Amino acid sequence: MYRKEWNQRSPLRVFENSLHGGLGKGNMGVVMSRAGVGKTAFLIGVALDDLMRGRKVLHISFEDAVDRVREFYDAIFSELHLADALASRVTMERCRMIHSYRTGELSVSKLRENAAFLRDHCHFEPEVIILDGVDFHHTDNDELAALKELSEGLDVEMWMSAQTHRDRPPRDPRGVADEVIRFDDFLSVLVLLHPEEEGAVTIRLLKDHDNPDLADLHMKLDPTTLLVLAQD
């Protein structure tokens, strides 16, 4: 069900040559940026990349209602202009679950209960979990350790977003935000979205598992959809 049109515009294609083996099941990745740069759009791109392959995705938003998240998916999906859009949309809807916590607080126990409910009552076992809007500033080591344990127990890839702050430059030499760097041991992949003056957004790969040789990415993305614009 994977589509050529998506392959050409998916920001995750940049990881085929940059990430060694992708994020991988049982691992956690974080996309970072200032507010409004495109973290949600990037995570939806991650989800669509899997949905187009028929993989099941659980998308949890800590900020937006379910209808708002669904509208965002539809907006990005429509930008692809797929030749078989109807069949692709059916696959997307069948393989996707969207939940909204709207509390801003990470509750691993609630996430575990929801995953069990989906498995037992909906026959839905996600291969990817998206956590959009996690408040890393008010999250502690025990919660991240429990989340890592959950991702391994469920055998899922887990992607999260983290907001950086313009007035607090990171102390980490790689550019990892202070709110995130303290959880470095739990995180396998770290990505930074950076807005360019001409309006596009570029990706920086700050961590790739234990690989010390990080790829120098040159991918420009649409600031609204985070789909690929051009590659240098």
N, C-alpha and C positions, 0 to 999 in steps of 0.2 A: 504493500500500500504506500511505499515511500515514493514521493513525487519529485521529479526532476526540477520543477519550479521551486519547490522548497529547498532542495539541495543547493540551488544556485544563490539563494538569498538568506539561508540560515546562518546566523552568527556562529553557531556551533561548528560549522565546517572549518572554521579557523583552528579548532582544537584537534582536527584530524592529524595535523602535522606538528601541533604545539604540545598538546597533552599526550603523555605516554599512556595509551590505553583508556583515555577518558577519565571521568570521575571514578567509576567503578562501584559495584554494589557494596554496601556497608560503609561507604565513605561519605563525607560531608564537604560541600563546597559553599563558598560565600561570594556573592557579587556585591561590591561596595561602590557607592557614589554619593555625591551630595544630593539633596532633595531635588526632585524634578528632572534628573538626568536620564532616567530610564530603567531603573532596577526592575520594576514590575514588568515592563515590556521585555526585558532580557529574560526574566524567569519564565514568562509565557512562551518565549522563543524556545527555551529549554524544554518546556512541556510539549510544545507542538512538535519538536524534533522527535520526541518519543511517541507521541500520539500518531504521527504519520507512519510510524513503523508498527502500529498496533499494540504498543506497550501501554499499560495502565498507569495513570497519573492521578495522584491525590494532591490537589492544590488547596492550600490553606492560607487565607489572608487574615492578617491581624489588624488591617486598616479598612478594607473595603467590604461592602456587602456582596453577597453571591451574585446578584444581578449585575453589579458594576464590573465584577471580574469577568463574568460571561460576556458582557459587552466589549470588554477589552480584547478577549480572545477573538470575538467575531470581527472586530476592526482589523486586527492583524491578519487573520485568516483571509479576509476579503482582499487584502493587498497582494496576495499571492497570485490571484487570477488563475486558479487551477483549471485545467481542462476538464477534470472530472470532479468538480467542486462538490457536487451533491454526495457522491460516494465517500469522498474524503471527510465531509462534514459528519456523515453518519458514523464513520469510524471514530472521529474525534469525540463525538457525544457519547458513544458507547464506552469508550476507554477512559473517560475523564469524570472525576468527582471534584466538586468545588465546595469547600466549607469556609465559613467565616467565623472567627472567634471574636473579633472586634474589641478585645480587651487590651491588646498591646503587650500582654504578658505571656511568656512561654510556659505552658503546662504540659510537661512530658507525660504525666499520668493521664491527662485528658486525651492527648494524642494517641497513647497506647490503647485506651478504651475505645476511641473512635475507630482505630485500625481493626480491633477485634470485632467490633460491631459490623463493620463493612465486610469483613471476612465471613462471619457466621451468618449474617442475615441478608447480605446483598451479593454474596459470592464474588466480592471485589477485593483483590489483593494487589495493591499498587506495586509497581516496580520503581517508581520515582515519586518522591514526596517533595513538594514545593512549600516552603515556609516563607511567606512574603510579609515583611514588616516586623521581624523579630527585634525586640528592644534589647540590643546587646549591652547597653549601658546598665540595665537592671537585671541582667542574667549573670548567674554565678557558675563556678566550676562544676559544682555538683549537677546542675541542670544540663550543662553541655556534656558532661560525662554520661549522664543518663540518656541524653539524646543520641550520643554516639553508640551506646549500647543498644538502643532501640533500632537504629539504622542497621546495625549488624544483625540483630535478632530478626528483623523483618526482611533482611537481605535486599535493601533498597538503596538507591542513590538518593541523597537528600541535599537539596539546594536551598540556600537561605539568602536573604538580602540584609544589608547593613548600611545605615546612613552615616556618612562622614560629615565633617563640619568644616566649613571654609575658614573659620577663625581659629581652628585648632589643628595646625599642621602635625601629621603623625611623627612620632619620634623614631619609629622603625625605619631603617635605611631603605627598605624595599618600598615603603609607602603604605604599609598596612595600618589601618586606623587603630588608634589606641584602644577603642572599645572591643576590637576584634583580636588584636595581637596577643592578648592574654589567654586566648583559647587556641593558640597556634597548634598545640600538640594534638588537638582533636580534629583539626581541619586539614583536608588533603589538597584542596584547590582553592586559591584566592584570586579573584578577578576584580580589577578596578575599571570602572567606566569613567572616561574623562571627556568633558565637553570641549569642543574646538571652537575657535572664534567664528568660523564660517557656519556654525550651526550643527555640524555633524558630531558624532560621538565616536571616540576611539576606545579600543580595549587594550588594557595592559594585564598581562599574566604575571602575578606576583608570587605565586607558589604553584608548583606542579609536583605533588607528592614529595618524594625525596630527591627529585632531579635538580641538581645545582645549575644546570645550563638551561635557563629559561629562554623561550623563543621571543624574539623581538617582533611583536605583532604590528601589522600595518593595515588593519581592517577599519574602514569607516562605515558607520551605521547611521541609518535615518534616525533623527532625534525623537521621532514620535513612535515609530514601530520597532526600532532597533533591528530592522532588517538591513542587509548589506546594501550599501550604496556603491562603493568602489573599493578596489584593492590596489595598493601601490605596487 
